[in-house]
Amino acid sequence: MNENGLAFWMTLTGTVCWGVCFWWMRRISIKQNFLLDQLRDQGRRIENLSRIEHDLIKEVHPQVNDIKEGMEEMISVVKENSENNPPVSKKKRP
């Protein structure tokens, strides 16, 4: 094989390798884009669920404060009643 034949086959091999490499990288790029699209969709769903959860917490939070205030009132009333009316002993007196 002379130098021209070797150069031809090396050029042809390089061109084929370049084509295969291009095709392979294109496949990887398509898979990466698909994965990134899935991640973006997942992020949107998570953000949406977080917003819904936040709205639910905002709805419940004032109710929790009202319940806490109501409990404090009940505790003070119970303490008042227990101080004014000591508990009756269950033992019978002779």
C-alpha positions in Angstrom: 0.0 0.0 0.0 1.4 3.4 -1.0 1.2 6.6 0.9 -1.8 7.9 -1.0 -3.8 4.7 -0.4 -3.0 4.9 3.3 -4.0 8.6 3.5 -7.2 7.8 1.7 -8.2 5.0 4.1 -7.2 7.0 7.2 -9.3 9.9 6.0 -12.2 7.7 5.3 -11.9 6.0 8.7 -11.6 9.4 10.4 -14.8 10.6 8.5 -16.7 7.5 9.5 -15.5 7.8 13.1 -16.6 11.5 13.1 -20.1 10.5 11.8 -20.4 7.8 14.5 -19.2 10.2 17.2 -21.7 12.8 16.0 -24.6 10.3 16.0 -23.6 9.1 19.5 -23.4 12.6 21.0 -26.7 13.5 19.4 -28.3 10.4 21.1 -26.9 11.5 24.5 -28.1 15.1 23.9 -31.6 13.9 23.2 -31.7 11.7 26.3 -30.3 14.6 28.4 -33.0 17.0 27.0 -35.7 14.4 27.8 -34.4 14.0 31.4 -34.2 17.8 31.8 -37.8 18.2 30.6 -38.9 15.5 33.2 -37.0 17.3 35.9 -38.6 20.7 35.0 -42.1 19.0 35.1 -41.3 17.5 38.4 -40.1 20.8 39.8 -43.4 22.5 38.6 -45.4 19.8 40.3 -43.5 20.2 43.5 -43.9 23.9 43.4 -47.6 23.5 42.9 -47.9 21.1 45.8 -45.9 23.4 48.0 -48.2 26.3 47.2 -51.2 24.2 48.0 -49.7 23.1 51.2 -48.7 26.7 52.1 -52.3 27.8 51.5 -53.7 25.0 53.7 -51.3 26.0 56.5 -52.3 29.6 56.2 -56.0 28.5 56.5 -55.3 26.3 59.6 -52.8 28.7 61.3 -55.4 31.3 62.5 -57.6 28.4 63.7 -54.7 27.0 65.8 -54.2 30.4 67.4 -58.0 30.6 68.2 -57.9 27.1 69.7 -54.8 28.0 71.8 -56.5 31.1 73.1 -59.7 29.1 73.9 -57.6 26.6 75.7 -55.9 29.3 77.8 -59.4 30.6 78.7 -60.6 27.2 79.7 -57.5 26.6 81.8 -58.0 29.8 83.7 -61.7 29.0 84.3 -60.8 25.5 85.6 -58.2 27.0 87.9 -60.7 29.5 89.2 -63.3 26.8 89.8 -60.8 24.5 91.5 -59.7 27.3 93.9 -63.2 28.4 94.7 -64.6 24.9 95.0 -62.1 22.4 96.4 -62.7 18.9 95.3 -65.1 16.9 97.5 -63.4 14.0 99.3 -64.8 10.6 98.2 -64.4 9.2 101.7 -67.6 8.9 103.8 -67.5 10.7 107.1 -68.7 8.8 110.1 
